[in-house]
Amino acid sequence: SGARIPFVMGEHPVPVIECALEDGGRRTPLTLSVDTGAAHNISLMIGPESSLGAPPGAMPLVTGHSYWGEMSGLVGRAGTLHIGDVALTGILAAYLEKGAPGVPPCGGDGNLRNGALRRFNVTFDYARKEMILEPNSQTTEPFEFNMSGLALGRTEDGALSVLKVFEGTPAAERGMAVGD
């Protein structure tokens, strides 16, 4: 009963879908790998050969950790992601520089991740090569992310501590410092 999204198996092997990102009246076709092991909504690869760019106001942050190390990039509102007949409006995206330290190799334009997928009951029909998205109780929740400009971690005694403060962010403007 849900939206049926065709996929092909990528080289890693994971499902790869065709979708589109709409922002400011511009619609950009995307090829995204489906990454069920990552928490963000979507990650988009940017760089010289990409037609994608981070939106104005995107903030620098540590977007996660991978087998390849810490991933730093930008986080910002990407607009509306169209996956078949499904439209996810106001989606936040992690913009990662293709080939940068910590950024996993990626074919295509990026990854569709659990932050977006959790809004649906997702079924993979491998025989028909379809991903089926059925809306659930989280479908209409807004997309949110820590936009403070802080990377936090625990000290040996369990206290929360600032690991990194990014320039030009609310945390930097308020004078936060590493170790606070």
ZAMARGU-4260 file (C-alpha; in steps of 0.2 Angstrom, whole numbers, plus 5000, padded with zeros to 4 digits):
<rodrens>
0) 5000/5000/5000 | 5015/5012/5001 | 5025/5021/4988 | 5036/5009/4978 | 5053/5015/4974
5) 5063/5005/4961 | 5081/5002/4965 | 5097/4993/4958 | 5110/4985/4968 | 5126/4996/4970
10) 5143/4990/4970 | 5145/4988/4989 | 5131/4980/4988 | 5117/4991/4994 | 5101/4997/4986
15) 5103/5013/4975 | 5088/5024/4971 | 5085/5038/4959 | 5076/5054/4967 | 5077/5073/4966
20) 5081/5087/4977 | 5070/5103/4975 | 5077/5120/4982 | 5072/5137/4976 | 5063/5131/4961
25) 5078/5121/4955 | 5075/5102/4954 | 5092/5092/4954 | 5091/5073/4950 | 5101/5062/4963
30) 5107/5045/4964 | 5108/5039/4982 | 5114/5024/4991 | 5102/5018/5004 | 5112/5017/5021
35) 5102/5010/5035 | 5117/5011/5047 | 5118/5030/5048 | 5108/5041/5058 | 5107/5057/5048
40) 5094/5061/5035 | 5104/5062/5019 | 5122/5065/5015 | 5126/5074/4999 | 5143/5074/4991
45) 5150/5091/4986 | 5165/5095/4976 | 5172/5101/4960 | 5163/5088/4949 | 5146/5089/4959
50) 5132/5100/4954 | 5127/5101/4972 | 5132/5114/4985 | 5128/5118/5003 | 5114/5130/5005
55) 5117/5148/5013 | 5118/5147/5031 | 5125/5129/5032 | 5135/5126/5047 | 5152/5117/5049
60) 5150/5102/5061 | 5157/5085/5064 | 5143/5075/5055 | 5149/5058/5062 | 5162/5045/5062
65) 5165/5031/5050 | 5178/5017/5047 | 5188/5030/5039 | 5188/5043/5053 | 5179/5058/5059
70) 5168/5066/5046 | 5168/5085/5045 | 5156/5094/5034 | 5142/5106/5033 | 5124/5104/5039
75) 5110/5114/5032 | 5092/5113/5025 | 5092/5105/5008 | 5074/5109/5003 | 5062/5095/4998
80) 5068/5078/4994 | 5057/5069/4981 | 5058/5050/4982 | 5045/5043/4970 | 5028/5051/4976
85) 5035/5054/4993 | 5041/5072/4997 | 5051/5076/5013 | 5050/5095/5015 | 5063/5105/5025
90) 5075/5090/5026 | 5092/5093/5034 | 5107/5086/5024 | 5125/5083/5028 | 5136/5090/5014
95) 5152/5081/5013 | 5167/5084/5002 | 5170/5069/4991 | 5187/5062/4996 | 5190/5072/5011
100) 5197/5063/5027 | 5184/5052/5036 | 5172/5053/5021 | 5168/5035/5015 | 5169/5031/4997
105) 5152/5034/4988 | 5146/5031/4971 | 5133/5043/4965 | 5127/5059/4974 | 5127/5053/4992
110) 5116/5042/5004 | 5098/5041/5010 | 5100/5037/5029 | 5089/5032/5044 | 5084/5050/5049
115) 5073/5050/5034 | 5069/5032/5033 | 5063/5031/5051 | 5047/5041/5045 | 5041/5026/5036
120) 5039/5007/5038 | 5052/5002/5025 | 5051/4985/5016 | 5064/4980/5003 | 5057/4968/4990
125) 5073/4961/4983 | 5064/4950/4970 | 5055/4965/4962 | 5069/4977/4966 | 5058/4989/4975
130) 5059/4999/4992 | 5042/5001/4999 | 5039/5017/5010 | 5023/5017/5021 | 5020/5032/5031
135) 5020/5030/5050 | 5018/5040/5066 | 5034/5049/5063 | 5031/5054/5045 | 5026/5072/5048
140) 5039/5076/5062 | 5051/5091/5058 | 5069/5088/5053 | 5080/5094/5067 | 5099/5093/5071
145) 5111/5100/5083 | 5115/5117/5075 | 5125/5124/5090 | 5142/5122/5082 | 5148/5111/5096
150) 5155/5094/5096 | 5153/5086/5113 | 5160/5070/5122 | 5162/5062/5139 | 5178/5064/5150
155) 5185/5050/5159 | 5174/5054/5175 | 5159/5054/5164 | 5156/5073/5163 | 5151/5081/5146
160) 5165/5091/5138 | 5167/5102/5123 | 5178/5093/5110 | 5177/5106/5096 | 5169/5123/5093
165) 5166/5128/5075 | 5169/5146/5069 | 5154/5157/5064 | 5142/5146/5074 | 5131/5151/5089
170) 5143/5142/5101 | 5158/5152/5095 | 5148/5168/5096 | 5144/5164/5114 | 5162/5161/5118
175) 5162/5142/5121 | 5179/5134/5121 | 5186/5117/5120 | 5186/5109/5137 | 5171/5119/5144
</rodrens>
